Amino acid sequence: MGDATERGPLSDTEFWRTRAEELQTALDSRVVIEQAKGVLAQRFGCGPPAAFEILRRNARSSRRSIHELAAEIVQSASTTLKNDPIFEGDERQGETDGQ
């Protein structure tokens, strides 16, 4: 009964408020990533899966979060990322030859 007493209505409200804020942050991050995918797809002439792979690989190689790099891409007029050669001329746009 200690848990029920300690978790009053105010605690439940605060829990759900915190949860909603976390979900909003995740959604905002996803929006920026989707925008960056569009920018990269246009700049490199590839599809969204390949654009995400370019974003992911560049974030990883520069030890940055995908969100941080995506925000920079969306705000910049040019892209200094390298286009991963695996996608050049690849009609599958994002698939790899791992088989």
C-alpha positions in Angstrom: 0.0 0.0 0.0 3.0 2.3 0.3 3.3 2.6 -3.4 -0.3 3.6 -3.9 -0.1 6.2 -1.1 3.2 7.6 -2.5 1.8 7.8 -6.0 -1.0 10.3 -5.7 -2.9 11.9 -8.5 -0.3 14.6 -8.8 2.4 12.0 -9.3 0.4 10.3 -12.0 -0.2 13.7 -13.7 3.5 14.5 -13.6 4.4 11.0 -14.9 2.1 11.5 -18.0 3.3 15.1 -18.5 6.9 13.8 -18.6 6.0 11.0 -20.9 4.2 13.4 -23.3 7.3 15.7 -23.3 9.5 12.7 -24.1 7.3 11.6 -27.0 7.1 15.2 -28.3 10.9 15.4 -28.3 11.1 12.1 -30.2 8.6 13.3 -32.7 10.4 16.6 -33.2 13.7 14.7 -33.7 12.1 12.4 -36.3 10.7 15.4 -38.3 14.2 16.9 -38.6 15.6 13.5 -39.7 12.9 13.2 -42.3 13.6 16.7 -43.6 17.4 15.9 -43.8 16.6 12.7 -45.7 14.7 14.8 -48.2 17.5 17.3 -48.5 20.1 14.6 -49.0 18.0 12.7 -51.5 17.7 15.8 -53.6 21.3 16.8 -53.3 22.7 13.4 -54.1 20.0 12.2 -56.4 19.1 9.1 -54.4 16.0 7.7 -52.7 15.1 8.2 -49.0 16.6 4.8 -47.8 19.9 5.7 -49.4 19.7 9.2 -48.0 19.2 7.8 -44.5 22.1 5.5 -44.9 24.3 8.4 -45.9 23.1 10.4 -42.9 23.6 7.4 -40.6 27.1 6.6 -41.8 28.3 10.2 -41.7 26.9 10.6 -38.2 28.6 7.5 -37.0 31.9 8.3 -38.7 31.9 11.8 -37.1 30.7 10.4 -33.7 27.6 12.7 -33.7 24.0 11.9 -33.2 21.8 11.5 -36.3 19.5 14.3 -35.0 22.4 16.7 -34.5 23.8 16.1 -38.0 20.3 16.2 -39.5 19.6 19.6 -38.0 22.8 20.9 -39.4 22.0 19.6 -42.9 18.5 21.1 -42.8 19.9 24.5 -41.8 22.8 24.5 -44.3 22.8 25.7 -47.9 25.3 23.0 -48.9 26.2 19.5 -47.8 29.8 18.6 -47.0 28.9 15.0 -46.4 30.4 12.4 -48.7 28.0 10.5 -50.8 28.6 6.8 -50.1 29.8 5.2 -53.3 27.7 2.1 -52.6 24.6 4.1 -53.7 26.0 5.7 -56.9 23.9 4.4 -59.8 22.3 1.8 -57.5 18.6 1.4 -58.5 17.8 -0.3 -55.3 18.6 3.0 -53.4 19.5 1.9 -49.9 19.9 -1.8 -50.2 23.3 -3.3 -49.7 24.9 -6.4 -51.2 25.2 -8.3 -48.0 24.1 -11.6 -49.4 
